[in-house]
Amino acid sequence: MRVSGEWFFADHTQAVCAVLTDAGHRALFVGGCVRNALLGAPVTDIDIATDARPERVMELAEGAGLKAIPTGFDHGTVTIVAGHLPHEVTTFRRDVETFGRHAVVAFADTAEEDAHRRDFTMNALYATPDGRVVDPLNGLPDLRARRVRFIDDAGARIREDYLRILRFFRFHAWYGDPDAGIDAEGLAACSANSAGIETLSKERVGAEIKKLLSAPDPSQSVAAMAQSGVLARTLHGAEARLLPVLVHLEGAHGVAPNPIRRLSILGGEDHADRLRLSKAEARKLDRLRQAMAMDAAPAALGYRFGVEDARDAVLLTAAALGAPPPSGFMADIETGAAAAFPLSARDLMPGLSGPALGDRLKALEARWIASGFTLTREDLLD
């Protein structure tokens, strides 16, 4: 079996490999680029494993006129920039001692040693510069079956880095076969070690959850998280039961996945803090909750929150009620979003001021919205 693709045949990709192989070293593509190429999925990051030590990689790259950055030098990683794109080159490694996210590693000489320290079998696939797949741990059958399976002992892999619990569910959402279900051994190990999630940084957990919820349909993975106790450890008070309903509605109305919209349907508390959401993400989460609490018509939601958040609120409300959204809701939302209230505070002065002015303006605005945005300035002042 061979990998191929535009990324693989690109001059800059082959040039980085040649820097190593021309000097007698091995250069093997590894991880996501090999996995995705074999699955026919987009390749965004190019990782190369080699038997050359990092100082040798730096020397060879610079000798070839390429920019070399010691991004993770102590752990064997050098980023070589070619064709204005980064290529991560990492020396084969083996774990000497592991404790959570941190590990004592030693450089190794073979791909097989390197493969044993990776997380899932489908990520321990390598490819030579001519595209031939190297499979030291027999991961190809798992990839073909779209089965996410830990390498060697699942519990041991998790205790090396507890983020692998969340990665297990995320990889299943993106690459697993929903008909085959989730790997039972991996699920049991995630459940048994779920307390380790509390040791992870909020930034790492947040990044992983957002990637998971961005999958086309993460419903099965999130349900398995709930079943195993991982969801409760990660998102306090969250429930998985309404997510498949929302995903169905998204598909029925041609709406692309959005992790914050999906986070909203899970419910729970303190998500902005626990996941270290950005200010924009936290603001969207809060706006969606406000919009759902208003129980307003789509047009009013469009006026108050804009097209995107109003649409999301309508879908979320429909999912929560288990009913289809109102007929023609998108047209109503767009009408509301385009509407401009024809009055300002100045129009009611000097007759009113202070709280009375604000109350009167709000009452007139509510009347205008109830009219379907048809009342004119003169109508409202009459």
C-alpha positions in Angstrom: 0.0 0.0 0.0 1.2 3.5 -0.8 0.3 7.0 0.1 -0.1 9.8 -2.4 -1.6 13.3 -2.7 -0.6 16.8 -3.7 1.1 17.3 -0.4 3.2 14.2 -0.8 4.5 15.0 -4.3 5.2 18.7 -3.5 8.8 19.8 -4.1 9.2 21.2 -0.6 8.0 17.9 1.0 10.4 15.8 -1.0 13.2 18.3 -0.5 13.0 17.9 3.3 13.1 14.2 3.0 16.1 14.4 0.6 18.0 16.5 3.2 18.0 13.4 5.4 18.1 10.5 3.0 21.0 12.0 1.0 23.0 12.0 4.1 22.2 8.3 4.8 19.4 8.8 7.3 15.9 7.5 7.3 13.0 9.9 6.6 9.5 8.5 7.3 6.2 10.4 7.1 4.2 9.6 10.3 1.0 10.2 12.0 -1.8 12.3 10.8 -0.5 12.9 7.3 -0.2 9.2 6.6 -3.5 8.4 8.3 -5.4 11.1 6.4 -3.8 10.3 3.1 -4.9 6.7 3.4 -8.4 7.7 4.4 -8.7 10.3 1.6 -9.0 13.1 4.1 -7.3 16.5 3.9 -3.6 16.6 5.1 -2.8 19.8 6.9 0.3 19.0 9.0 3.4 17.2 7.7 5.4 15.2 10.4 8.6 13.3 9.5 10.4 10.8 11.8 14.1 10.1 11.4 17.0 8.3 13.0 19.1 11.5 12.8 19.6 13.3 16.1 18.2 16.8 16.3 21.6 18.5 16.1 22.3 16.6 12.9 18.9 17.6 11.5 19.7 21.2 12.2 23.1 20.9 10.5 21.8 19.1 7.4 18.9 21.6 6.9 21.1 24.6 7.3 23.6 23.1 5.0 20.9 22.7 2.3 19.9 26.4 2.7 16.7 25.6 4.6 15.5 27.4 7.7 15.7 25.1 10.8 13.9 26.0 14.1 14.7 24.0 17.3 11.0 24.0 18.3 11.3 21.0 20.6 15.0 20.4 20.5 15.4 18.6 23.8 12.6 16.2 22.8 14.1 15.7 19.3 11.9 18.0 17.2 13.2 20.5 14.6 10.9 22.4 12.3 12.3 22.8 8.8 10.7 25.5 6.7 10.6 24.7 3.0 8.3 26.2 0.4 7.2 28.6 3.2 5.6 25.6 5.0 6.7 24.0 8.3 7.7 20.4 8.4 8.2 18.9 11.8 11.1 16.5 11.9 11.4 14.4 15.1 14.0 11.9 16.0 12.8 8.4 16.7 12.1 8.2 20.5 11.3 5.7 23.2 9.9 6.4 26.7 12.1 5.8 29.6 9.8 7.1 32.3 6.3 8.7 32.0 4.3 10.7 34.5 1.2 12.4 33.1 1.9 14.9 30.4 5.7 14.8 31.1 8.0 12.0 30.1 11.7 11.1 30.1 12.5 10.1 26.6 15.5 8.6 24.9 16.3 8.8 21.2 15.8 5.5 19.4 17.0 4.0 16.1 14.0 2.3 14.7 10.4 3.1 13.7 9.1 0.2 15.8 10.6 1.7 19.0 9.1 5.0 18.1 5.7 3.5 17.3 5.3 2.0 20.7 5.2 5.5 22.4 2.3 6.8 20.2 -1.4 6.7 21.2 -3.5 4.9 18.7 -2.6 2.2 16.2 -3.9 4.3 13.3 -1.5 7.0 14.3 1.5 4.6 14.3 1.7 4.3 10.5 4.7 5.5 8.6 5.5 6.1 4.9 8.8 6.2 3.0 9.6 9.1 0.7 8.4 7.0 -2.3 5.0 6.4 -0.6 5.4 2.8 0.7 3.5 2.3 4.0 5.5 1.0 7.0 3.3 -0.6 9.6 5.4 -1.7 12.6 2.4 -2.4 14.9 -0.2 -3.8 12.4 -2.3 -0.6 12.5 -3.6 -0.9 8.9 -6.4 -3.3 9.8 -7.6 -0.9 12.4 -7.5 2.0 10.0 -9.3 0.0 7.3 -12.0 -0.9 9.9 -12.0 2.7 11.1 -11.4 1.4 14.6 -9.7 3.7 17.2 -7.6 1.4 19.4 -4.9 2.2 21.9 -1.4 0.8 21.3 -0.5 -2.0 23.6 -2.1 -1.5 27.0 -4.8 1.1 26.9 -4.5 2.1 30.6 -0.8 2.5 30.3 -1.1 4.7 27.3 -3.7 6.9 29.1 -1.6 7.3 32.2 1.3 8.6 30.0 -1.0 11.5 29.1 -4.6 11.8 30.4 -5.5 14.0 27.5 -5.5 10.7 25.5 -8.9 10.0 27.1 -10.5 13.0 25.3 -8.4 12.2 22.1 -9.9 8.7 22.1 -13.4 10.1 21.9 -12.4 12.8 19.4 -10.7 10.4 17.1 -13.7 8.1 17.2 -16.0 11.0 16.2 -13.8 12.0 13.3 -12.4 8.6 12.1 -14.4 5.8 13.8 -17.0 3.6 12.2 -20.3 4.5 13.9 -21.8 1.1 12.9 -19.0 -0.8 14.6 -19.3 1.2 17.9 -16.5 2.4 20.1 -13.6 0.1 21.2 -14.7 -1.6 24.4 -11.2 -2.0 25.9 -10.4 1.6 25.3 -13.7 2.8 26.7 -13.2 0.8 29.9 -9.7 2.2 30.3 -11.0 5.7 29.8 -13.6 5.2 32.5 -11.2 3.7 34.9 -8.7 6.5 34.5 -11.2 9.4 34.1 -10.1 11.1 37.4 -6.9 12.0 35.6 -8.8 14.6 33.5 -8.8 16.8 36.5 -5.0 17.1 36.3 -5.1 18.6 32.7 -4.9 22.2 31.9 -8.1 23.9 31.0 -6.6 25.1 27.7 -5.8 21.6 26.6 -9.2 20.2 27.6 -11.0 23.1 25.9 -9.0 22.7 22.6 -9.8 18.9 22.6 -13.6 19.4 23.3 -13.9 22.0 20.6 -12.2 19.6 18.1 -14.5 16.8 19.2 -17.7 18.9 18.8 -16.6 20.1 15.4 -16.8 16.6 13.9 -19.6 16.0 11.4 -21.5 13.9 14.0 -20.0 13.5 17.5 -23.2 12.1 19.0 -22.0 8.6 19.5 -18.7 9.7 21.0 -20.3 12.1 23.4 -22.9 9.4 24.4 -20.0 7.1 25.2 -18.3 9.8 27.2 -21.5 10.1 29.2 -21.8 6.3 29.7 -18.2 6.1 30.9 -18.4 9.0 33.3 -15.9 11.1 31.3 -18.5 13.7 30.3 -19.3 14.4 33.9 -15.7 14.8 34.7 -15.1 17.2 31.8 -18.3 19.3 31.6 -20.2 19.5 34.9 -23.9 19.0 34.5 -23.7 18.2 30.8 -26.0 15.7 29.2 -25.7 13.9 25.8 -29.3 13.1 25.0 -30.2 16.1 22.9 -27.0 16.3 20.8 -28.2 13.8 18.1 -31.4 15.8 17.7 -29.5 19.0 17.1 -27.1 17.3 14.7 -30.1 16.0 12.7 -31.6 19.5 12.5 -28.3 21.0 11.4 -28.1 18.5 8.6 -31.7 19.0 7.6 -31.2 22.7 7.3 -27.7 22.7 5.8 -26.0 24.3 8.8 -22.3 23.5 9.3 -21.1 22.1 12.7 -20.3 24.7 15.3 -18.7 23.6 18.6 -20.2 26.4 20.7 -23.7 25.7 19.4 -23.3 22.1 20.3 -21.8 22.9 23.6 -25.0 24.8 24.3 -27.3 21.8 23.8 -25.2 19.8 26.2 -26.2 22.1 29.1 -24.2 22.3 32.3 -22.3 25.1 33.9 -19.0 27.0 34.0 -18.1 25.9 30.5 -16.4 29.3 29.6 -14.0 28.8 32.6 -13.6 25.1 32.5 -12.7 25.1 28.8 -10.9 28.4 28.7 -13.2 29.7 26.0 -12.1 32.9 24.2 -14.1 36.0 24.9 -15.9 35.7 21.5 -16.8 32.0 22.3 -18.0 32.8 25.8 -20.0 35.7 24.4 -21.7 33.5 21.8 -22.5 30.8 24.4 -24.1 33.5 26.6 -26.0 35.0 23.7 -27.4 31.6 22.7 -28.6 31.0 26.2 -30.2 34.4 26.4 -31.9 33.9 23.0 -33.3 30.5 24.1 -34.6 32.0 27.3 -36.5 34.8 25.5 -38.9 32.3 23.9 -39.3 34.9 21.1 -40.4 34.5 17.4 -37.6 34.0 14.9 -38.0 37.5 13.5 -37.6 39.1 17.0 -34.5 36.9 17.6 -33.0 38.0 14.3 -33.5 41.7 15.3 -32.0 41.1 18.8 -29.1 38.7 18.0 -28.4 38.8 14.3 -28.8 36.0 11.7 -26.3 33.5 12.9 -27.1 33.5 16.6 -30.8 33.7 16.0 -30.7 30.7 13.6 -28.7 28.7 16.2 -31.1 29.6 18.9 -34.1 28.5 16.8 -32.3 25.1 16.1 -31.4 24.7 19.8 -35.0 25.4 20.9 -36.4 23.0 18.4 -33.9 20.3 19.5 -34.9 20.9 23.2 -38.6 20.6 22.4 -38.2 17.7 20.0 -40.1 19.5 17.3 -39.2 21.0 13.9 -38.4 24.7 13.8 -41.1 27.1 12.6 -41.8 27.0 8.8 -39.9 29.8 7.0 -37.9 30.7 10.1 -34.7 31.7 8.2 -36.7 34.3 6.1 -38.2 35.7 9.3 -34.8 35.9 11.0 -33.3 37.7 8.0 -36.2 40.1 8.0 -35.7 40.9 11.7 -31.9 41.2 11.3 -32.4 43.8 8.6 -34.9 45.9 10.5 -34.0 49.2 12.1 -36.0 50.7 14.9 -37.3 54.1 13.6 -37.2 55.8 17.0 -34.5 57.1 19.3 -34.5 58.6 22.8 -34.4 62.1 21.2 -37.8 61.5 19.6 -39.4 61.3 23.1 -37.6 64.3 24.6 -38.1 66.7 26.3 -41.4 65.2 27.5 -39.8 62.2 29.0 -36.4 61.6 30.8 -34.6 59.1 33.0 -36.1 55.7 33.7 -39.5 56.8 32.2 -37.8 57.6 28.9 -36.2 54.2 28.8 -39.3 52.3 29.7 -41.4 54.2 27.1 -38.8 53.5 24.4 -38.7 49.8 25.2 -42.5 49.6 25.1 -42.6 51.3 21.7 -39.9 49.0 20.4 -41.8 45.9 21.6 -44.9 47.3 19.9 -43.0 47.8 16.7 -41.5 44.3 16.8 -45.0 42.8 17.4 -46.2 44.6 14.3 -43.7 42.7 12.2 -41.5 45.8 12.0 -44.3 47.6 10.0 -45.1 50.6 12.2 -43.5 53.8 11.1 -42.0 56.5 13.2 -45.2 58.5 12.9 -47.3 55.5 13.9 -45.3 55.1 17.0 -45.4 58.8 18.0 -49.1 59.1 17.4 
